[in-house]
Amino acid sequence: MKNKLVIFDLDGVLINSLSNMKFALLSTQKKMNIKLNFNVYKKYLGLPFESIMEKMKIKIDVDKIKKNYEYFSKKKIKKIFKKKK
């Protein structure tokens, strides 16, 4: 039996989650009282979160930043999949 692999490139093709990413990053920024520039973050999309933080010169609380980012991202995730009328 042969193994098969199907890969979907969803973001920007089937869905657009940029607004959710921006919401999550800015909400994390506000909650943690730190500076997180979304335009810089967006430039490195595709890299692992920790690598993006490194590129953004964020060295402290990366695990906590990631946890908050994921929390806020999940909070509005359903809006990504809503169909526009």
Backbone bond lengths (Angstrom), bond angles and torsions (degrees), N, CA, C in turn:
res aa  C-N    CA-C-N  psi(-1)  N-CA   C-N-CA  omega(-1)  CA-C   N-CA-C  phi
1 M - - - 1.446 - - 1.531 109.40 -
2 K 1.307 116.68 129.52 1.461 121.03 179.84 1.522 110.31 -87.47
3 N 1.326 114.74 141.05 1.464 119.98 174.28 1.516 108.88 -79.71
4 K 1.318 115.01 142.08 1.459 120.00 177.19 1.515 108.55 -124.57
5 L 1.307 114.91 148.32 1.451 121.46 -179.06 1.521 108.64 -132.57
6 V 1.333 115.38 131.49 1.448 120.83 176.08 1.521 107.06 -120.40
7 I 1.321 116.32 127.44 1.456 121.58 -179.90 1.528 108.14 -120.24
8 F 1.324 115.65 131.89 1.458 121.20 177.57 1.516 109.50 -111.26
9 D 1.300 116.16 133.74 1.460 121.93 172.30 1.520 106.27 -100.87
10 L 1.325 116.00 91.33 1.458 120.46 -172.36 1.513 113.78 -78.96
11 D 1.307 117.22 -49.39 1.453 119.85 -168.76 1.526 111.56 -68.11
12 G 1.305 114.87 122.63 1.453 120.78 -178.68 1.514 112.99 87.02
13 V 1.333 116.64 -11.41 1.456 120.87 179.12 1.526 109.18 -109.97
14 L 1.327 116.24 -63.43 1.456 120.58 179.59 1.531 112.40 -97.49
15 I 1.303 116.27 -26.11 1.468 121.43 178.39 1.521 108.82 -139.24
16 N 1.313 116.36 165.37 1.460 120.36 173.60 1.522 107.65 -129.70
17 S 1.305 116.08 105.86 1.459 120.72 -175.28 1.529 112.81 -102.26
18 L 1.321 118.22 9.17 1.466 120.25 -178.41 1.534 112.32 -57.95
19 S 1.326 116.90 -41.09 1.467 118.40 -179.30 1.526 110.75 -65.43
20 N 1.329 117.03 -35.07 1.467 120.16 177.47 1.533 110.93 -69.29
21 M 1.321 116.35 -39.64 1.471 119.95 177.52 1.525 110.09 -62.52
22 K 1.324 116.00 -42.89 1.459 120.02 179.93 1.529 110.63 -63.50
23 F 1.333 116.35 -45.28 1.463 120.78 176.92 1.526 110.48 -56.86
24 A 1.330 117.11 -47.40 1.465 121.67 -177.30 1.526 111.22 -64.29
25 L 1.316 117.27 -43.18 1.461 120.09 -178.30 1.532 111.29 -68.71
26 L 1.330 116.64 -44.25 1.459 119.33 -179.86 1.531 112.26 -69.20
27 S 1.327 116.91 -33.70 1.466 120.27 175.78 1.523 110.66 -67.46
28 T 1.318 116.34 -38.79 1.468 121.32 176.71 1.525 109.59 -64.67
29 Q 1.317 116.06 -43.69 1.463 121.27 178.32 1.526 110.63 -56.67
30 K 1.317 115.30 -47.17 1.468 120.47 -178.37 1.534 111.11 -65.55
31 K 1.322 116.08 -47.24 1.466 120.34 -177.45 1.526 112.06 -62.23
32 M 1.331 115.99 -40.15 1.468 120.11 -174.91 1.531 112.61 -95.17
33 N 1.323 116.50 -3.95 1.464 121.38 -179.82 1.536 111.80 54.66
34 I 1.345 114.00 51.90 1.464 121.15 177.75 1.530 108.22 -131.34
35 K 1.309 117.40 163.73 1.465 122.77 179.75 1.526 109.22 -94.71
36 L 1.337 116.17 117.44 1.461 122.12 176.53 1.531 107.48 -130.64
37 N 1.306 117.40 108.91 1.450 122.90 -176.45 1.529 109.96 -85.03
38 F 1.344 116.68 115.25 1.463 119.68 -177.13 1.521 112.51 -65.09
39 N 1.320 118.36 -36.89 1.474 120.13 -179.88 1.524 111.40 -62.99
40 V 1.308 116.64 -36.87 1.472 120.08 176.22 1.521 109.33 -70.71
41 Y 1.330 117.24 -44.02 1.466 122.07 177.78 1.530 110.30 -55.20
42 K 1.327 115.73 -47.37 1.465 122.01 -177.51 1.533 111.96 -61.14
43 K 1.309 116.31 -33.40 1.465 121.49 -179.32 1.538 111.72 -61.13
44 Y 1.317 116.81 -28.74 1.463 121.27 -175.78 1.524 113.80 -105.69
45 L 1.329 117.49 11.25 1.464 119.69 178.62 1.522 110.61 -54.98
46 G 1.306 114.76 138.97 1.465 121.04 -176.80 1.510 110.62 111.12
47 L 1.328 116.00 -26.43 1.465 120.57 175.20 1.526 109.01 -82.91
48 P 1.327 117.66 158.02 1.469 119.51 173.38 1.540 110.11 -59.49
49 F 1.324 116.47 149.76 1.467 122.08 -177.16 1.525 111.47 -51.37
50 E 1.322 116.65 -46.01 1.465 120.72 -178.45 1.529 111.54 -61.41
51 S 1.315 116.78 -37.14 1.468 120.81 177.78 1.522 111.54 -67.83
52 I 1.330 115.91 -37.50 1.466 119.47 176.97 1.520 109.59 -63.57
53 M 1.325 116.69 -43.97 1.465 120.12 178.70 1.529 110.61 -60.91
54 E 1.314 116.05 -39.35 1.470 120.54 178.26 1.531 110.32 -63.10
55 K 1.331 116.31 -44.91 1.471 120.90 178.70 1.532 111.25 -62.75
56 M 1.350 115.29 -31.52 1.459 120.71 179.71 1.533 111.68 -83.79
57 K 1.334 116.05 2.59 1.470 122.22 179.67 1.536 112.76 66.66
58 I 1.343 116.16 27.80 1.462 121.59 175.92 1.524 106.62 -93.98
59 K 1.316 116.06 118.10 1.467 119.47 -174.66 1.525 113.11 -118.00
60 I 1.334 117.17 -14.07 1.462 118.58 -177.41 1.528 110.50 -109.39
61 D 1.312 115.62 146.71 1.470 123.07 174.39 1.525 114.52 55.91
62 V 1.319 118.54 32.15 1.465 120.78 -177.76 1.528 110.77 -60.45
63 D 1.329 117.32 -39.81 1.471 119.61 178.45 1.525 111.08 -63.45
64 K 1.319 116.39 -41.84 1.468 121.09 178.97 1.534 110.70 -67.90
65 I 1.315 116.89 -39.54 1.471 121.03 176.68 1.524 109.36 -60.74
66 K 1.330 116.11 -45.83 1.464 120.73 -179.14 1.527 110.92 -62.50
67 K 1.330 116.87 -43.28 1.467 120.97 179.06 1.523 111.10 -60.04
68 N 1.326 116.65 -45.95 1.461 120.77 179.00 1.522 111.11 -65.66
69 Y 1.319 116.93 -43.31 1.461 121.66 178.39 1.533 110.54 -57.44
70 E 1.328 116.33 -46.80 1.465 120.62 179.68 1.523 111.15 -64.51
71 Y 1.327 117.05 -39.46 1.467 121.24 178.26 1.526 110.33 -60.43
72 F 1.325 117.00 -51.29 1.461 120.48 -178.19 1.523 111.73 -68.29
73 S 1.317 116.99 -33.61 1.457 120.85 178.04 1.529 110.88 -64.02
74 K 1.328 116.40 -43.19 1.469 120.78 -179.87 1.523 111.60 -69.36
75 K 1.311 116.42 -27.01 1.460 121.71 -177.45 1.533 112.21 -60.09
76 K 1.329 117.44 -34.45 1.472 120.86 -177.16 1.531 112.84 -120.00
77 I 1.314 116.93 16.23 1.471 120.83 -174.89 1.536 112.34 -59.53
78 K 1.317 118.05 -32.20 1.457 120.74 -177.52 1.526 112.10 -63.68
79 K 1.326 116.92 -28.23 1.471 120.07 -179.80 1.531 111.90 -66.35
80 I 1.311 117.14 -25.48 1.472 120.69 179.11 1.517 110.50 -64.61
81 F 1.334 115.63 -36.92 1.458 120.64 -172.83 1.532 113.93 -93.41
82 K 1.326 117.45 -1.43 1.459 119.68 177.95 1.523 109.54 -70.66
83 K 1.307 115.52 134.99 1.464 119.97 178.76 1.514 109.38 -79.12
84 K 1.324 114.95 140.17 1.455 120.60 175.79 1.521 108.85 -81.65
85 K 1.319 114.86 139.64 1.473 119.54 -179.01 1.511 110.86 -91.29
